[in-house]
Amino acid sequence: MMNNNVLLIGSLLLIVLTSIGIISLFITFNNRKNQLLQEKLEDQLAAQKRQHNSELNALRSQLNPHFVHNSLNAIQYYIQRNEVEISEDYLTKFSKLMRLFFDYSRKKQITLEEEISFLNKYLQIEKLRFEEKLNYHITVDPQLDTDACLIPTMLLQPMLENAVNHGIFHKPDAGFIEISFKLDDTKKGYQLSIIDDGIGLKKSKELRNKNKASTKAHSSEVIKERISILNDSEEWEINYKIIDRSQESNTTGTAIYMTFKHLSE
């Protein structure tokens, strides 16, 4: 009888200890789960803040004060020369571009058709400023449905601005920019190339260093950071490559190659 009671008590103690152990493991697991959820939430909030800051920097890099200043100076130049038609045309194009800029800056993405129109208006203004020193051409694959394809807003314009101001501007003779949009081989995205025959990345960097013109928030770095964040968002898959053309052939200039896939489609 005594042995039975001892066994019963021992069994009860074992059950109690086992229960305490299970409860303790459950509490530990639950605490760890809550900790991980909190860390994940904090990471998400940090990522959102990083994206927000990057987008603000990206927007600030668009149509920067130098472009606005240069455009207004060019308009004034034509007015002083009494070339009224050219100055009116310049001012009309400039105001339309400003309106589009403010409209698009409030959106996360626009259609490729809208982006191409925006880039064309920007380059028309730059061509008025540089006159015959700047020429460009935009090619669009007829298989590409530009009304259906999307692109992040305000991503390509600073690339063209770099090509104009850091490439073509320092070239002694006329410069040319070729922009091409093409449906990719998988037909699930599209390819972009921006190729200029300016002085190239290497010489441009040497000039910036010589003139101490490089800044911490240079638009090229902003572009790379924004592309990285867009890829992290899992909404986009964007590949970006920029090269000095002299590294591949006996020519000068800069080439940018990009592929876009909108994963939310």
Secondary structure, DSSP 8 states (H G I E B T S, - for coil): -HHHHHHHHHHHHHHHHHHHHHHHHHHHHHHHHHHHHHHHHHHHHHHHHHHHHHHHHHHHHTT-HHHHHHHHHHHHHHHHTT-HHHHHHHHHHHHHHHHHHHHHTT-SEEEHHHHHHHHHHHHHHHHHHHGGGEEEEEEE-TTS-TTT-EEETTSSHHHHHHIIIIIITT-SS-EEEEEEEEE-TTSSSEEEEEEE-SSHHHHHHHHHHHTT---TT-HHHHHHHHHHHHHHTTSEEEEEEEEEGGGTSS--SEEEEEEEEETT-
